[in-house]
Amino acid sequence: MTDHALPDDFGRLVVTTLRETLQGAAPALGDLDRRAGDGDFGDNVRTAMKNLGRELEGGEPADYRGWVTAMSRAWLGVGGTSGPLFGMFYRDLARAAGDGEVPDLAALAEALAAGQAVVQKYGEAEVGDRTMVDALAPAVTALREAAGSGADAVHALGAAEKAAIDAAKGTAELTARRGRASYVGDSAKGVMDPGACAMALVVGALRAAAGADGGEVRADWIE
């Protein structure tokens, strides 16, 4: 594998890393949602990961597309608003590669952009509305720029992860205009948006999976 290519088992690494990361971060994400929303996001994350376990009971998927599609189905089985939106996002992320293929960085960036577009279409959210879009949009921009400059996969996705984390942290200063947090207005100030934080963890899992030896995704910045 060259520095610019993604591992042959990229899909498995993304999903298994993200599964562990989200399970560990569910309490913190739930706490954010209790402080600024309706409090169900942590439970939604746990439900999605249980659904993922059921998706994988019949055997591991054969390729990247199969792995990410399993994550999509897991989220689509979750109620509320976040389940369908994350489910549709992962559906577009799965389309970064065809059956039996591994995406390249350019295809991955465009799949993230497609995921952003579908979330904005159905969630009716724009950058600045204090949603997952606030973390996803800068990650797409950073990944496109880094990939276009010839950066290797880990550094390109690392730049995207940093952009997503910085933006997720910045949602604490925004007034929500979409989702349950919009009902509480300025009282949510000072609390990061849990959807944006979760999306930053997704990008982190992509970065970790790109490394030859894998890697971990830190979630201790969520508070």
ZISULBEL-V721565 format. One record per backbone hydrogen bond with DSSP energy under -0.5 kcal/mol. NH is the residue of the N-H (numbers start at 1). CO is the residue of the C=O. If there is no record, write none. Layout:
nh = {NH;NH}
co = {CO;CO}
This chain:
nh = {5;10;13;14;15;16;17;18;19;20;21;22;23;24;25;26;29;30;31;32;33;34;35;36;37;39;44;45;46;47;48;49;50;51;52;53;54;55;56;57;59;64;67;68;69;70;71;72;73;74;75;76;77;78;83;84;85;86;87;88;89;90;91;92;93;94;95;96;97;101;108;109;110;111;112;113;114;115;116;117;118;119;120;121;122;123;124;129;134;135;136;137;138;139;140;141;142;143;144;145;146;147;148;149;150;151;153;156;157;158;159;160;161;162;163;164;165;166;167;168;169;170;171;171;172;173;174;176;177;178;182;183;184;185;187;188;189;190;191;193;197;198;199;200;201;202;203;204;205;206;207;208;209;210;210;211;211;214;218;222;223}
co = {2;7;9;10;11;12;13;14;15;16;17;18;19;20;21;22;25;26;27;28;29;30;31;32;33;33;40;41;42;43;44;45;46;47;48;49;50;51;52;54;56;101;63;64;65;66;67;68;69;70;71;72;73;75;79;80;81;82;83;84;85;86;87;88;89;90;91;93;94;98;104;105;106;107;108;109;110;111;112;113;114;115;116;117;118;119;120;126;131;132;132;133;134;135;136;137;138;139;140;141;142;143;144;145;147;146;3;152;153;154;155;156;157;158;159;160;161;162;163;164;165;166;167;168;169;170;171;174;129;129;179;180;181;181;184;185;186;172;188;168;193;194;195;196;197;198;199;200;201;202;203;204;205;206;207;207;208;211;216;219;221}
